[in-house]
Amino acid sequence: MSVNENAEVVVRKTDATHAEPVPVKDAVVGADTPMPEAGAPASVAADAASATTAYVVKRIPPADGDTTEDVQKIEIIDRLVRRPMRIGDKEVIYADLAAMTAMERPSFRNDADIERVVLPEGLTTLPDGYFYNCINLKEVELPSTLTEVSRYAFYGCASLQRITIPPHVTAIGEFAFNGCASLEEMVLPATVTTIGTAAFALCTNLKKLTIPETARITAIGSHWVQDCHDIEPLTIPEDLEILRTSFLYNCPNTTKALVPPAVKEMEENVFFKSAVKTVTMTNGKLWLHTAALAGLEEAEIIYESPAGPVKVDWEDIVEPLTLEELMIRQEEQRQKGAASARETATT
């Protein structure tokens, strides 16, 4: 980053007092240099490696008609408790661990100015709604210590292009990435066990969602990938216990669904407005809600029973029951129909 030799430096303390402007020749983001005291003529730096102290480095663009690209002003904030004020063009923001853990409300909520943020090592949970509706946010570096992406964390971040989920994250909160329309790929670590409601819904350009085979995901909320029109075919995780409503809502590339034995319950409208043409189930104790298989009028639904494959008629589910009970009901209906046909034939 090039800095005008006479650039103005402002050091803003948490008590809102300001240091006198001092001249600075160079500004470096990432150097291990202590924060300058008021009036100290030294380089402006942020310790990006540990981020134990937060420095917000932004720049003011040149005045109209000025062709220089040198930075004209630098503002440093030593505790990022509230979102910083915009000072013109965007630069990197380094967040502060102590401030984030002590904060009472999200600091970047509805901030349309930020584009790239580096979060500090030591952070374990991203606060609820931390980047809510940051419509111009393009890239975030998450710390390796993170274990949870909380609900609404990146909700409405329509410009977010890339993000790496750290290897120790176990939970993706509800609506965490909802509406991230520029996100094209997401790779989840093998440590993830839960994904919240609508976590990736309305990620309309999401093409690939990778879940490692070794991941043991036991819970996924309803509508989790709703309207992800371009997403590659998805498989139901082997350890999932409940299939929630609208599991594949408006995801046209997934045409086959194998329901693993671990799934104990299917809510209503699991495959509603999906493109699924084949459903295979293997757990006879699977609890089916009324209309659990609604929307599959043209699909082939098979129960791989111990005696062999049996075709399932979803219209026979008029009340909650297990898959085995449904098979008994279907067989009774079949026998009644056969008896009625014989009686008709003899009269």
C-alpha positions as MATLAB code, in Angstrom:
seq = 'MSVNENAEVVVRKTDATHAEPVPVKDAVVGADTPMPEAGAPASVAADAASATTAYVVKRIPPADGDTTEDVQKIEIIDRLVRRPMRIGDKEVIYADLAAMTAMERPSFRNDADIERVVLPEGLTTLPDGYFYNCINLKEVELPSTLTEVSRYAFYGCASLQRITIPPHVTAIGEFAFNGCASLEEMVLPATVTTIGTAAFALCTNLKKLTIPETARITAIGSHWVQDCHDIEPLTIPEDLEILRTSFLYNCPNTTKALVPPAVKEMEENVFFKSAVKTVTMTNGKLWLHTAALAGLEEAEIIYESPAGPVKVDWEDIVEPLTLEELMIRQEEQRQKGAASARETATT';
ca = [
       0.000    0.000    0.000;
       1.528    3.292   -1.084;
       1.269    6.173    1.357;
       1.757    9.846    0.786;
       4.722   11.119    2.811;
       2.469   13.710    4.404;
      -0.448   11.349    5.018;
      -2.475   12.083    8.096;
      -2.564    9.406   10.790;
      -5.299    9.306   13.387;
      -5.128    6.950   16.370;
      -8.570    6.416   17.854;
      -8.722    4.977   21.366;
     -11.661    3.154   22.887;
     -12.539    6.190   24.963;
     -13.092    8.048   21.684;
     -10.180   10.449   22.246;
      -8.062   11.137   19.205;
      -4.354   11.629   18.867;
      -2.961   14.579   17.017;
      -2.276   13.852   13.342;
       1.315   12.794   12.726;
       3.212   12.424    9.443;
       4.052    8.904    8.361;
       6.074    7.736    5.399;
       5.055    4.105    5.126;
       2.050    2.071    6.154;
       2.258   -1.714    6.415;
      -0.605   -4.069    7.154;
       0.618   -7.232    8.795;
       3.933   -6.136   10.269;
       4.645   -7.029   13.887;
       4.924   -3.446   15.073;
       3.367   -1.999   18.252;
       0.513    0.399   17.869;
       1.912    3.948   17.696;
       1.235    6.252   20.609;
      -0.180    9.703   20.063;
       2.349   11.813   18.214;
       4.779    8.983   17.612;
       6.245    9.297   14.093;
       6.372    5.597   13.225;
       5.005    3.203   10.627;
       1.383    2.234   10.957;
       1.032   -1.528   11.414;
      -1.383   -4.277   12.388;
      -0.304   -7.558   13.865;
      -2.220   -9.825   11.502;
      -0.603  -12.988   12.801;
      -2.033  -12.871   16.300;
      -4.452   -9.951   15.965;
      -4.343   -9.413   19.707;
      -4.936   -5.730   19.065;
      -7.236   -4.520   16.325;
      -6.177   -1.953   13.807;
      -8.586   -0.807   11.154;
      -6.705    0.467    8.150;
      -8.709    2.251    5.479;
      -7.922    4.917    2.965;
      -9.487    8.083    1.677;
      -9.378    8.413   -2.101;
      -7.707   11.466   -3.668;
      -9.714   14.618   -4.101;
     -11.521   15.210   -7.378;
      -9.051   15.857  -10.141;
      -6.074   14.480   -8.216;
      -4.454   11.611  -10.088;
      -2.233   10.291   -7.286;
      -3.061    6.848   -5.866;
      -1.240    7.468   -2.597;
      -3.135    6.945    0.597;
      -4.150   10.319    1.983;
      -5.317    9.351    5.443;
      -5.092    6.314    7.722;
      -7.316    5.654   10.682;
      -6.354    3.183   13.393;
      -8.852    1.926   15.937;
      -7.355   -0.034   18.796;
     -10.564   -1.832   19.818;
     -13.089   -2.910   17.253;
     -16.201   -2.962   19.442;
     -18.533   -1.104   17.089;
     -18.315   -1.056   13.363;
     -15.878    1.567   12.122;
     -17.068    4.532   10.117;
     -16.414    4.519    6.408;
     -13.413    6.600    5.354;
     -13.692    6.183    1.619;
     -12.273    3.309   -0.414;
     -12.076   -0.150    1.141;
      -9.101   -1.779    2.784;
      -8.486   -4.753    5.063;
     -10.044   -4.843    8.510;
      -8.401   -6.827   11.295;
     -10.811   -7.660   14.079;
      -9.863   -7.802   17.743;
     -10.363  -10.948   19.815;
     -10.966   -9.258   23.171;
     -13.460   -6.867   21.651;
     -15.317   -9.586   19.781;
     -15.696  -11.814   22.819;
     -16.872   -8.898   24.968;
     -19.145   -7.280   22.404;
     -22.838   -6.985   23.118;
     -23.981   -6.706   19.509;
     -22.656   -7.499   16.030;
     -20.161   -4.923   14.892;
     -20.508   -5.212   11.122;
     -24.266   -5.674   10.787;
     -25.591   -3.884    7.673;
     -22.142   -2.425    6.929;
     -22.085   -1.843    3.174;
     -18.483   -0.594    3.145;
     -16.355   -3.555    4.128;
     -14.951   -5.907    1.467;
     -12.353   -8.064    3.207;
     -11.986   -9.001    6.869;
      -9.427  -11.058    8.794;
     -10.724  -12.509   12.072;
      -8.361  -13.229   14.972;
      -6.926  -16.552   16.109;
      -8.414  -17.642   19.430;
     -11.967  -16.899   18.318;
     -14.149  -20.019   18.712;
     -17.649  -18.791   17.856;
     -18.648  -16.198   15.310;
     -21.325  -14.044   16.973;
     -24.898  -14.245   15.671;
     -25.428  -12.019   12.656;
     -21.859  -10.740   12.748;
     -21.746   -9.941    9.013;
     -25.511   -9.731    8.525;
     -26.376   -8.008    5.229;
     -22.832   -6.838    4.481;
     -23.719   -6.658    0.821;
     -20.231   -5.765   -0.453;
     -18.235   -8.222    1.644;
     -16.212  -10.391   -0.761;
     -13.773  -12.357    1.358;
     -13.323  -13.358    4.996;
     -10.440  -15.195    6.628;
     -11.711  -17.288    9.513;
      -9.341  -18.396   12.312;
      -8.315  -22.025   12.690;
      -9.677  -21.941   16.264;
     -13.284  -21.428   15.120;
     -15.697  -24.230   16.093;
     -19.056  -22.718   15.147;
     -20.477  -20.442   12.486;
     -23.465  -19.002   14.302;
     -26.898  -18.256   12.896;
     -27.267  -15.426   10.394;
     -23.473  -14.953   10.465;
     -23.233  -14.167    6.722;
     -26.911  -13.693    5.951;
     -27.433  -11.559    2.844;
     -23.727  -11.218    2.004;
     -24.570  -11.195   -1.694;
     -21.005  -10.415   -2.838;
     -19.221  -13.079   -0.778;
     -17.148  -15.032   -3.287;
     -14.949  -17.304   -1.226;
     -14.663  -18.532    2.313;
     -12.824  -21.460    3.886;
     -14.495  -23.188    6.813;
     -11.785  -24.059    9.403;
     -11.107  -27.720   10.217;
     -12.583  -27.701   13.740;
     -16.023  -26.262   12.980;
     -18.796  -28.579   14.176;
     -21.914  -26.475   13.551;
     -23.253  -24.240   10.781;
     -26.081  -22.150   12.238;
     -29.485  -21.489   10.734;
     -29.478  -18.973    7.878;
     -25.679  -18.739    8.260;
     -24.999  -18.282    4.527;
     -28.543  -17.587    3.374;
     -28.597  -15.302    0.337;
     -24.861  -15.491   -0.449;
     -25.669  -15.287   -4.138;
     -22.050  -14.966   -5.355;
     -20.786  -18.034   -3.511;
     -20.027  -20.832   -5.988;
     -18.375  -23.490   -3.850;
     -18.462  -24.569   -0.223;
     -16.312  -27.255    1.371;
     -17.357  -28.388    4.836;
     -14.828  -29.988    7.187;
     -15.261  -33.559    8.385;
     -15.942  -32.226   11.886;
     -19.333  -30.711   11.009;
     -22.221  -32.528   12.695;
     -25.116  -30.056   12.377;
     -26.363  -27.687    9.679;
     -29.161  -25.282   10.540;
     -32.398  -24.347    8.801;
     -31.927  -22.582    5.451;
     -28.171  -22.391    6.070;
     -27.386  -22.281    2.342;
     -30.793  -21.313    0.969;
     -30.885  -18.755   -1.843;
     -27.219  -19.310   -2.672;
     -28.366  -19.182   -6.259;
     -24.896  -19.594   -7.799;
     -23.699  -22.341   -5.472;
     -22.558  -25.161   -7.708;
     -20.687  -27.483   -5.383;
     -21.240  -28.315   -1.734;
     -18.644  -30.810   -0.576;
     -19.257  -32.928    2.510;
     -16.418  -35.377    3.299;
     -17.356  -39.049    3.459;
     -15.925  -39.189    6.968;
     -18.268  -36.445    8.214;
     -20.938  -37.618   10.660;
     -23.748  -35.161   10.126;
     -26.683  -36.037   12.358;
     -28.912  -32.988   11.850;
     -29.804  -30.771    8.877;
     -32.556  -28.151    9.102;
     -35.421  -27.665    6.670;
     -34.949  -25.742    3.419;
     -31.165  -25.993    3.889;
     -30.348  -25.650    0.164;
     -33.606  -24.150   -1.086;
     -33.362  -22.547   -4.538;
     -29.758  -23.608   -5.117;
     -30.615  -24.176   -8.755;
     -27.109  -25.002   -9.986;
     -25.911  -27.193   -7.137;
     -24.484  -30.585   -8.066;
     -26.384  -33.746   -7.051;
     -26.533  -34.185   -3.297;
     -26.601  -37.341   -1.200;
     -28.291  -37.758    2.159;
     -25.603  -38.105    4.871;
     -25.424  -41.620    6.303;
     -25.739  -40.488    9.934;
     -28.670  -38.123    9.429;
     -31.524  -38.888   11.835;
     -34.410  -36.758   10.524;
     -35.273  -35.647    6.997;
     -36.756  -32.188    7.400;
     -39.326  -30.377    5.288;
     -38.219  -29.238    1.821;
     -34.893  -31.035    2.015;
     -34.260  -30.582   -1.721;
     -36.638  -27.729   -2.513;
     -36.026  -26.454   -6.045;
     -32.703  -28.286   -6.519;
     -33.180  -29.710  -10.025;
     -29.912  -31.655  -10.338;
     -30.622  -34.238   -7.631;
     -32.793  -36.948   -9.148;
     -32.063  -39.916   -6.863;
     -32.467  -40.140   -3.085;
     -31.186  -43.034   -1.003;
     -32.579  -42.714    2.521;
     -29.969  -44.235    4.873;
     -30.972  -46.654    7.648;
     -30.013  -44.069   10.294;
     -32.924  -41.832    9.267;
     -35.656  -42.389   11.845;
     -38.218  -39.808   10.735;
     -39.423  -38.020    7.609;
     -41.324  -34.780    8.038;
     -43.982  -33.573    5.624;
     -43.046  -32.504    2.097;
     -39.437  -33.693    2.302;
     -39.117  -33.873   -1.484;
     -41.683  -31.205   -2.342;
     -40.705  -29.211   -5.453;
     -37.640  -31.373   -5.987;
     -36.532  -33.189   -9.139;
     -36.231  -36.565   -7.414;
     -37.406  -39.447   -9.591;
     -36.244  -42.379   -7.481;
     -36.430  -42.814   -3.692;
     -35.063  -45.884   -1.935;
     -35.694  -46.576    1.765;
     -34.249  -49.375    3.901;
     -35.429  -48.768    7.480;
     -38.803  -50.374    8.156;
     -39.079  -48.471   11.447;
     -38.831  -45.142    9.596;
     -41.582  -42.848   10.911;
     -43.473  -41.148    8.086;
     -45.451  -37.976    8.677;
     -48.620  -37.382    6.697;
     -47.574  -36.191    3.218;
     -43.954  -37.164    3.923;
     -43.619  -38.279    0.308;
     -45.892  -35.662   -1.237;
     -44.689  -34.230   -4.506;
     -43.377  -37.565   -5.756;
     -46.368  -38.386   -7.932;
     -44.158  -39.364  -10.870;
     -41.328  -40.893   -8.857;
     -40.561  -44.518   -8.157;
     -40.512  -45.140   -4.408;
     -38.982  -48.407   -3.237;
     -38.699  -50.031    0.190;
     -35.813  -52.504    0.304;
     -37.490  -54.856    2.769;
     -35.857  -58.033    4.156;
     -38.078  -60.002    1.792;
     -37.098  -57.926   -1.228;
     -37.932  -54.591   -2.861;
     -41.523  -53.335   -2.550;
     -43.081  -50.411   -4.353;
     -44.435  -47.697   -2.040;
     -47.615  -45.754   -2.761;
     -47.252  -42.394   -1.061;
     -50.996  -41.708   -1.321;
     -51.626  -44.438    1.254;
     -50.042  -42.259    3.958;
     -53.175  -40.688    5.379;
     -51.854  -40.506    8.925;
     -48.415  -40.759   10.573;
     -47.100  -44.328   10.616;
     -43.968  -46.393   10.142;
     -42.824  -47.696    6.779;
     -43.561  -51.270    7.904;
     -47.111  -50.278    8.917;
     -47.536  -48.640    5.531;
     -46.493  -51.887    3.846;
     -49.091  -53.825    5.894;
     -51.761  -51.299    4.923;
     -50.810  -51.520    1.277;
     -50.948  -55.319    1.370;
     -54.387  -55.207    2.988;
     -55.569  -52.798    0.299;
     -54.102  -55.071   -2.375;
     -55.883  -58.136   -0.978;
     -59.179  -56.251   -0.695;
     -58.840  -55.131   -4.266;
     -58.066  -58.634   -5.445;
     -61.078  -60.064   -3.543;
     -63.324  -57.392   -4.981;
     -62.106  -58.186   -8.476;
     -62.796  -61.907   -8.015;
     -66.259  -61.181   -6.683;
     -67.002  -58.957   -9.627;
     -65.762  -61.651  -12.009;
     -68.079  -64.294  -10.565;
     -71.216  -62.174  -10.709;
];
